[in-house]
Amino acid sequence: MSWCSSFHRSKFRHVFGKSSSKDHSYNRVPITRSVHDNHYCSANPSFIAVVTECAGGGSFLVLPVHHVKIWDIPICGVQQNITKARKTLIGHCRRVAIIEWHPTAVNLLLSSAYDCKVLLWDVSQAGAVIRQPVRVVLTPVHYRYPSEALLLSVSFNKDGSRLAVTSKDRRVRVLDPRAGKILQVSSSKTHRANKVLYIGGLKMLLSTGSSPWNHRQIVLWDPEDLSEPLYEEDLDGSAGVLFPFYDPDTQMLYLAGKGDGTIRCYELSSEKPYVSFLTEYRSPLPQKGLGVMPKRGLDVRSCEVFRFYRLVAVSDLVEPLSMFVPRKESGVFQEDLYPMTAGNQAALTAQEWLQGIDRDPVLMSLKPEARVENPYGEVSPDKTQLGQMSSLRVQTGPVGGPVTNSYQYRVEKDFLREQLAYQDAKYSFNVSDLSGWQPDETQSPLMAYCCTPHCCEPEENPPPKAETELLKAFYRQQEEIRDLKEELQHRDMRIAQLEQQMKTRVRTAL
């Protein structure tokens, strides 16, 4: 296997992982106990978002699970509970499992749910509620929900013109997201794929999964021909899902297992043997999920090339884990470790992409104080007051002069004052404009499930002030849950009766 090779020459061969101390970790975070194979964490240079466990073991309904919501996070951070989303996307009739932003087009979001629909949304459309997606990538036909329509993972290629997916049938597929056409389907009988990832720059696909003998595997594919894998390797016999993370700038692959504390590091190449083992990080604390910091948020002066945020559910801990490449000169920017990387600017609008235009991501330099112009011109997502104030705060000075500390302090103070006023106006307690969230069943398409009244957004009520009120609310919720379970049980019994009647009629007709 590749890890046995000791003659591979690489500048990353001495890479090592170092977890942060408790002072730089996040304690007492009630991490979700959900069993879904997701990361449960997302990070950018300003914020870390973690899926948490709600009170009562998950029985307290907070948000409709078949809607997608877009939230505004203030630049100054979340100072109070935010209960009103900026956008609500209504198109799925079952639980939403996967969401993924387009890599180059602004405001373009892909969603996949347990109703076997894959939809593309333009979240820049007017209105707080969006009911029509701009593209239907996949949809069930004649009430049939085949296993290939329920997605387990998705991955866009570099310019977003192709979409790789894995499905419940454990196959890898390559789709055209604009037309919804399936271009390639894997047919390997020795690999059951779970996660898939586009390997940018090497023109390959990587999938993780299991063999027929339940050994965890990694497999490399040619996205133009999925008939046979390019590379296949068994790793171990553990049962946890392998999450793949790839850094296209260093061509390093990280494999993190769910339920264990191991993270393996590899280096990929376009030539055989394709995969070369570098090192392995081990921790006694198992990870529930992981988030990844974008490259623009790394500490380049300490030669940090990758950073995870490990969710340790057994300790209610969010632990940063940094990967370093040791160098003799510390505090100096290493250009060979940090080439031009994808920035946070969009290359085109959603409408341009829908019209068939493809562009590579806009690159940026990680060198301090370096600035690279956008070759495609500025693509503004939505020039709100928030964006204008943010740009003013970090870029301008008095009458075109340099930004002084006193001036920046005044601008930040004014910005915070206007931001708080903006939040008070936007997140008021008046929820009358949400009354239209319940879809009209008479106007629903034939393929859609009829949403129950329990899918409506709950009204904002103040929390109970006394213990007796809290107990009453708890018992009331338990009664509602029991009623729902009984209703579901009666519905299942009715379905079984109808199926038996249909079978009887068919036998009689024959």
N, C-alpha and C positions, 0 to 999 in steps of 0.2 A: 504493500500500500504506500501512498505518497508520503506518509509521515516517517517512513523508514529511511528516506533519502537524507543523507548527511552531507552531501556535496553540492547542494544548491547554494549558489552565491547570490546574496540579496542584501541590500542595505537595510532591510527590515528584519534580518534574522535575529537580532537581539531585542526585538520589541517585547515589552512586558506590560502587564496590567497592574494598576495600583488603585485600590479602593480608597475613598476619602475617609477621613476620620469622622467620628461622631459629631464633631463640631460643625462639619460641612455636610452632614446628612440631614434627612428630614424624618424626625421621629413622630410616633403616635399618629400615623396616617392610616385610617381604617381602609385598607386595600380591599377591593372587591373579592368575594369568594366565588365569583362566577366561573363556570367550567368551560367557557368558550375559549378557543385557541386564538386569542388576540393579544396585542401588546399591552393594552390597558394604560398606556402612557404615551404622551407626546411632548416634545420639548422644542423650544426655540431659544435664541439668546436672551429673551426677556422673561419667559414663563415656562413652567412645567405643569402639564395637565395630567391628572391621575384619576382613574375611575375608582370610586370609593364604595364601600358597603353602606347601604342605607339602614336606618333603624328598623328593627323588627325582622331581621334576616332577609330583607329584600321584599317584604310584603307591602310596604308603604309606597303607593304609586305617586311618583313625582312628575314624570313626563310621559307622554304617549310614545310607546316604543316603536310604532310604525311610522313616525314622522322623523325627518331630518331637520335639525335646527342649526342655524348659524348665529354665533354669539359675538358680541363686541366685548373685547377685553380692554379696559382703559390702560393707557400707557403708564399711569401711576400705580397700576395694580388693582386688584379687586379689594375695595375697601368695605363693601357691604354685599349682601346676598343679591345676585342678579337673577331675577325671576322671569324676565321677559326677553325672548330671543329676538335678534335682529331680523332673521328670516326663518320661515317654517316651510319646508318642502313637503307637500302632500301628494304622494303618488303610489306609495306602497301600502298594501293592506295587511302585511304581516311584519314581524320584527325585522328591523334593519340590522344587518350583520357587518357590512363592510362599507366604508366611505374612503374615497381616495381623490386628492386634488390632482388636476392635470399638471404635468411638469413644466409646461411652457405657456399655456393659455391662461389668462387671468380670469378668475371667477368661474371656472369650469370645474364642476364637481361630479364624480361618479359615485353611484350608490347601488348596493346590491342587498336584497332582502330574502327572507324565507318564503316569499311568494314567487320566487324564481324569476323575478324581474331585475334587469340591470338597466339603470337609467342614467342619463347625463343631464345635469342641471346648469343653467346659467343663473347664478345667484345675484347677478347685477340687475336682473329684471325688477321693475317697479313693484312696490307692494310688499307688505309684511308677510303675506302668504302666497306661495307659488304652487300652483296645482298642475301645471303642464310642463314636463321636461322638454328639453330641446331635442333630445334623441332617445329613442328606445333601442338599446343595444340588444337585449335579449328579453323575450317574453314567452310565457307558456302558450300552447296552442290547444284549443278545444278542451280546456280544463285538465290537460295532462301535464304533470309536473315530473318530468324525467330526472334521473339523478344527475345528468350532465348540466342541468340548469341551475342547480344549487351550488353556488360558488363558495370555495374555501379560502381563496386568496386571489388577489389581482396585482398586476404590475404593468405600468406603462413603460415603453421604451424611451430612449433619450429625448426624442422630439414629440412623443405622444401620438404618433401615427399608428402604433400597434399596441395591442393589449393582450398580455399573457394571463391566463387564468388556470386555476385548478378547481376541479369540481368534486362532487360527492362520489362520482364513479372513479376517482383517483387518477384521472388522466390530465395531461397538460394540453391546453388549446391556445392557439394564437388567433386573435380576432382583429378585424378592422372595426374600430369603435365608431367610425362615422356611419358605415353601412350596416353594422351588426352582422357581418358575414364571418363565418368560421373559416379560416384559411388553412390551418394545420391542426391535426389531432395526433397525439402520441399513441403508439400501439404496443409499447413494451409490456411484456407480461412479468418481468422481473422487478418492476418498480411501481409502487403505489404512491403517487405524489400527494403531498399535503400542502406545501408552500412552494411558490414559484417566484423567481426574481430575474429581471432583465439585467444582464451583465453589460453595462454601457462601455463602449470602446472596444470590446472584444467580439461583438456580434455573436453572443451566446446567451442561452437561457440556463439558469440553474434552478433545480428543484430539489427539495428535501422531502423525504418520506420514509417508506419502509419496504423491505423485501418480502417475498412470500414466507420467509422464515422469521418475520418480525424483527429484523435487524434494521436499525436506522441507517439511511443511505443519503448520499448526495450524488446527483446526476447532472451532467452537462449536456445540453442539446444545441443543435443548430436550429435556430428559429425558422429557417426556410425549409427544413426537412426534419420532422419529428418521428420518422419511421424507426430510426435507431439512435440510441444515445451516443454521444462522443466519448463520454467518460462516466464510469459508474464505480462507486466505492462504498463498501459496508463499513460503518463506524463502530457501533456497539449494539448491545441488546437492550438498551433502555427503552422505556415506553413513552417518554415525554416527547412532545412535538419539537422539532428543530426549527428555530427561527433563523433565517439567513439575513445577514446585513452585509452590504457590499459598499466599498469606498472606491469609486471610479478613478479618483486622483492617484491613489497609491496601489490600486488593483489588489487590495487586500479584502479577504472574505472572513467574516466572523460568524460562527455557528454557536448559538446559545440554546441550550435545551431547557424546555419548560419543566419545572419540578426538580431540577438539579442545579448545582452551583458552578457548572463548567462552561467556559467559553473558549472555543478553539479558534485559532488564527491561522489562516492560509494565505498564500500568494498565488494569484491566478495568472496565466499567460495564454497566448493564442497558439502556442506550440506544445506538443506532447512533452511531459505527461500532464500538462494543463494545470494541475493542482500540486502545490508544494507546501507541506506543513511547516509552520514557523514556531508556534508556541501554544501553550494552553494555560488558561487562568482557572484556578480552582478556589472555591469558597465553600465553607461548611454550611452556609445559609442558602437554601434553594430559592430560585427566582420564580415569581409568578408571571411576570412579564417584563419587558424592557422598553425604554424609550431611548432615542438617539438624538444627541445635540447636532444641529447642522454645522458644517465646517466653519462657517463664519463666526461661530460662538466658541471656538477652541482657543486655548492658550498657546499661541504659536511660539512664544519666547521660551517655553519649557519643552518644546518638541512634542506636544500632545497631538496625536494624529487621529484619535477617535475617543468618544466619550459616551458611555452608557449611563442610564439611570435604571438600576435594578430595583424591581418591586419585590420586597421580601415580606410576604404576607404573614409568615409566622411571627415576625417581630414588629409588624406595622411600620416598616422602614422603607424609605426611598434612599438608596445608596448610590451616589455617583461613583463610576468606575472609569478611570482614564487609561488609555493605552499610550505609552511613551516609546519613542525611539531615542536611545541614549546617544548623545553627542558630546564631544570634548568641550566645545564652546557653548556655554549656556547663555541665554539672554540674547542670542543673535538669531535673526531670521534665516532659516534654512530653506533656500529656494528649491532645492531638490525634493524636499518633503512636502512643499506647499505650492504646486503649480496652480495655474488659473482654474478656478472652480465655479460651479453654478451658483449664482447669486440669488437675491430675493426679488429681482425685477422680472416682470413678465416680458416674453418675447413677442406676443401678439394677443389680440383680443379673442374672446370666445367666438364672436361672429366670424372673424377671419379664419379661425381654425375650422369652423363648421363649413366654410366655403371651400376648404381643401388646401389651405396654406399650411406648410410645415416649416418650423424654424427650430434650430437648436437653442438650448438655454443660453441666457445672457450670462457671460462669465464675469467674475470679479477677482481681484487680487486680495490675498490674505495678508499681504505685507502692510504693516501699520502705515497709515497716512497715504496709502496709494488709492487712486481712484481711476476707474476704467469707464469710459463712456459707453452707453448702450448703443450698439450699432444699428438697432432697429428703431431708435427713437423712444421717447418715454411713452409707456402704456399706463395710463391712469385708470385704476379699477373703479373708483367712485370718489370723486372729490368732495368729500364731506368736510364738515367743520373740524372733525377730529384729525383727518389727514392733513388739512391745511395748518392747523396749530402744531401738529407734530413736526411738519417740515419747517415751520418757522422757528420752532424751539431749537432745532439742532443745526440749522444751516445759516441763519441770517444774523446780522449784527446791526448796530446802530448806523444808519445811513451808509450801508455798504462797507463799514469798517470791520475790524476784527471783533470776534466775540469775546467780551471781557467777562470776568466772573460776576461782577455786579449786574451787568446787563442780562447775563444768562439766568441769574437768580430771579430778577424781576420777571423775565419772560416765563420762567417755570412757575413762578407764583401766580401770574396772570393765567397761565395755561391751566393750572390745577383748579383755580377758581371757576373758570369757564367750563372745565371738564366736569366738575361736581354739579354745576347748574345744568349741564347737558344731560348728565345721568339722572338727575331729579326729574327733568322734563320728559326724558325718554322712558324711564322705568317708573312711571307713576302707578298708583294703585288702581287706576281705572282700567279694567279689562273688558270693557264693553266691545272694543274692536275685535276681540277674539271670539265673539259669538258665532261667527261664520266658519269656525273650524270644523264643525261637524258636517261631513259631506251629505248631500241630498241623495238618498238611496235610489230615488226614481230617476236621477240623472247619471248614476254611476254606469260605467261601461260593463258589458256582460262578463268580462274576464275578471272584474274586481270583486273581492269579497265585500259584503256589506259590513261596514264598521259599526260596532255596538256603541251605545251612548257612553260606555266607559272609556272610549278613546278620546273624549273631549278633554280639553285642557282644564285641570282643576282650578277653581277660583283661589285667589290669594286670601288666606285667612290667617289672623295672628296666631302664634303658637299658644297652647294652653298655659295659663299663668299658675294654676294650682295642680297639685298631684291628682286630685279627684277628677278634674277635667281631662287630664292626660289619660287616666285609666278609662274614663268613659269613651274617649276617642279611640283608644286601643281596642276595647271590647266591640265598639261599633264597627271598626275595620275588620275585626275577626269575623263578625256576623256577615258582613258583606262578602268576605272571602269564602265563607262556607256556602252562602247563597250562590255565588258564582260557580263553585265546584259542583254543587247540585245541578245547576243549570247545564253545565258542560256534560255531566253524567247523563242527564235526561236526553240531551242532544245526541250523544254517542249511541244511546240505546235506540233512539228514533232512527238514526242512520243505519244501524244494524237491522232494524225491522224493515226499512225500505229496501235495503240490499237483499234481504231474504225474500221479500215480495217480488223483486225483479227476477231473482233466480227462479222462483216458482213459475212466474209468467213465461219465462224463456223455456223452461222444461215443458210447460203445457203447450206452448206453440210448436215445439219440436215433436 
